[in-house]
Amino acid sequence: MENNELLSRITIDPVICHGKPCIGGLRYPVSSILEYLAAGDTIEDILAEFTDLKEEDIKACLAFAVLAVNAKGSIVIPHAA
């Protein structure tokens, strides 16, 4: 599946999850899925926990993250105090 197809699975709607990017139709924020992956969960772990997700949804979150990182502009990363 190409990135454009994957990215079409991500929606941004101001009335859903406060306008955060979500997996379309499911209200799972992209950031939540990325947090699971960052914590060490595998795609299989996430799919077992959230049975309404598909592998393409997880890959779409990763594709969105790449797009966000490569976007021009500032990204603020909080640092430990």
KEKE-3310 file (N, C-alpha, C; in steps of 0.2 Angstrom, whole numbers, plus 5000, padded with zeros to 4 digits):
npx = (5004:5003:5010:5001:4989:4989:4989:4977:4969:4970:4962:4957:4947:4939:4929:4931:4940:4946:4952:4963:4974:4967:4963:4953:4936:4937:4941:4953:4967:4981:4993:4991:4992:5006:5012:5010:5018:5030:5032:5036:5026:5021:5015:5006:5003:4995:4985:4979:4974:4966:4953:4946:4955:4966:4980:4985:4980:4989:5001:4998:4998:5011:5016:5010:5017:5030:5028:5025:5037:5045:5040:5040:5044:5042:5045:5041:5049:5047:5058:5066:5065)
npy = (4994:5011:5027:5038:5031:5025:5036:5042:5035:5042:5055:5072:5081:5094:5092:5080:5071:5083:5088:5082:5071:5057:5039:5036:5036:5029:5035:5034:5041:5046:5049:5041:5028:5028:5030:5018:5010:5016:5012:4999:4990:4978:4978:4967:4966:4977:4976:4965:4970:4980:4976:4981:4988:4988:4981:4990:5002:5005:5006:5017:5027:5027:5032:5044:5050:5051:5060:5071:5073:5076:5088:5106:5118:5121:5110:5106:5099:5094:5095:5087:5093)
npz = (5000:4996:5002:5001:5000:5013:5021:5018:5027:5039:5048:5051:5061:5068:5077:5082:5094:5098:5087:5084:5074:5069:5067:5054:5056:5068:5080:5086:5092:5082:5089:5101:5096:5092:5104:5110:5101:5103:5117:5115:5111:5099:5082:5081:5095:5097:5088:5093:5105:5101:5092:5082:5074:5059:5051:5042:5047:5058:5051:5044:5054:5057:5044:5044:5055:5050:5040:5047:5054:5044:5040:5036:5048:5066:5079:5095:5108:5124:5137:5151:5167)
capx = (5000:5007:5009:4995:4983:4989:4988:4970:4966:4970:4957:4958:4941:4939:4924:4933:4946:4949:4955:4969:4974:4964:4962:4947:4930:4938:4943:4960:4972:4988:4998:4990:4995:5013:5014:5010:5024:5036:5033:5038:5021:5022:5009:5002:5000:4990:4979:4976:4971:4960:4952:4943:4960:4969:4988:4986:4979:4995:5006:4996:5000:5019:5017:5009:5023:5036:5026:5025:5044:5048:5036:5044:5041:5045:5042:5043:5050:5048:5064:5066:5067)
capy = (5000:5017:5031:5041:5027:5024:5043:5043:5032:5047:5060:5077:5084:5098:5090:5073:5071:5090:5090:5078:5066:5050:5034:5038:5032:5025:5039:5032:5047:5044:5049:5035:5022:5029:5029:5011:5007:5018:5009:4993:4985:4977:4979:4962:4967:4983:4973:4960:4974:4984:4971:4985:4991:4984:4983:4996:5008:5006:5008:5024:5031:5028:5036:5051:5052:5052:5066:5076:5074:5080:5094:5112:5121:5120:5104:5108:5093:5096:5092:5085:5098)
capz = (5000:4995:5008:5000:5002:5020:5024:5018:5033:5044:5047:5056:5061:5074:5082:5084:5098:5098:5081:5084:5069:5071:5062:5051:5058:5074:5085:5089:5090:5080:5095:5105:5093:5092:5111:5111:5098:5107:5123:5114:5109:5092:5078:5083:5101:5096:5084:5098:5110:5098:5087:5076:5070:5054:5051:5038:5052:5062:5046:5042:5059:5056:5038:5047:5059:5045:5036:5052:5056:5038:5038:5038:5054:5072:5083:5101:5112:5131:5140:5158:5171)
cpx = (5005:5005:5003:4989:4983:4987:4980:4966:4966:4966:4959:4951:4941:4934:4926:4940:4950:4953:4962:4969:4972:4964:4955:4941:4931:4939:4949:4965:4978:4993:4997:4994:5003:5016:5015:5017:5030:5038:5035:5033:5023:5015:5004:4999:4995:4984:4975:4972:4965:4958:4948:4949:4963:4976:4989:4985:4986:5001:5004:4998:5008:5020:5015:5014:5029:5034:5027:5032:5047:5045:5041:5041:5045:5041:5045:5043:5051:5054:5063:5069:5073)
cpy = (5006:5022:5035:5037:5026:5031:5044:5040:5037:5053:5066:5081:5088:5096:5083:5073:5077:5091:5086:5073:5060:5045:5035:5033:5029:5029:5037:5037:5043:5043:5043:5029:5022:5028:5022:5008:5010:5015:5001:4988:4984:4978:4973:4963:4972:4980:4968:4964:4978:4980:4975:4988:4986:4986:4989:5003:5010:5009:5016:5029:5032:5032:5043:5054:5054:5059:5072:5078:5078:5086:5100:5115:5119:5114:5106:5101:5095:5092:5091:5091:5097)
cpz = (5000:5001:5007:5002:5010:5023:5023:5024:5039:5043:5053:5056:5068:5079:5085:5088:5098:5092:5080:5078:5072:5065:5060:5054:5065:5080:5089:5087:5087:5085:5100:5103:5093:5099:5112:5108:5101:5113:5122:5112:5101:5089:5080:5090:5101:5093:5089:5103:5107:5092:5081:5072:5065:5054:5047:5042:5055:5057:5044:5048:5059:5050:5040:5051:5055:5042:5041:5054:5050:5036:5040:5044:5060:5075:5090:5105:5119:5133:5148:5162:5176)
residu = (MET:GLU:ASN:ASN:GLU:LEU:LEU:SER:ARG:ILE:THR:ILE:ASP:PRO:VAL:ILE:CYS:HIS:GLY:LYS:PRO:CYS:ILE:GLY:GLY:LEU:ARG:TYR:PRO:VAL:SER:SER:ILE:LEU:GLU:TYR:LEU:ALA:ALA:GLY:ASP:THR:ILE:GLU:ASP:ILE:LEU:ALA:GLU:PHE:THR:ASP:LEU:LYS:GLU:GLU:ASP:ILE:LYS:ALA:CYS:LEU:ALA:PHE:ALA:VAL:LEU:ALA:VAL:ASN:ALA:LYS:GLY:SER:ILE:VAL:ILE:PRO:HIS:ALA:ALA)
# end
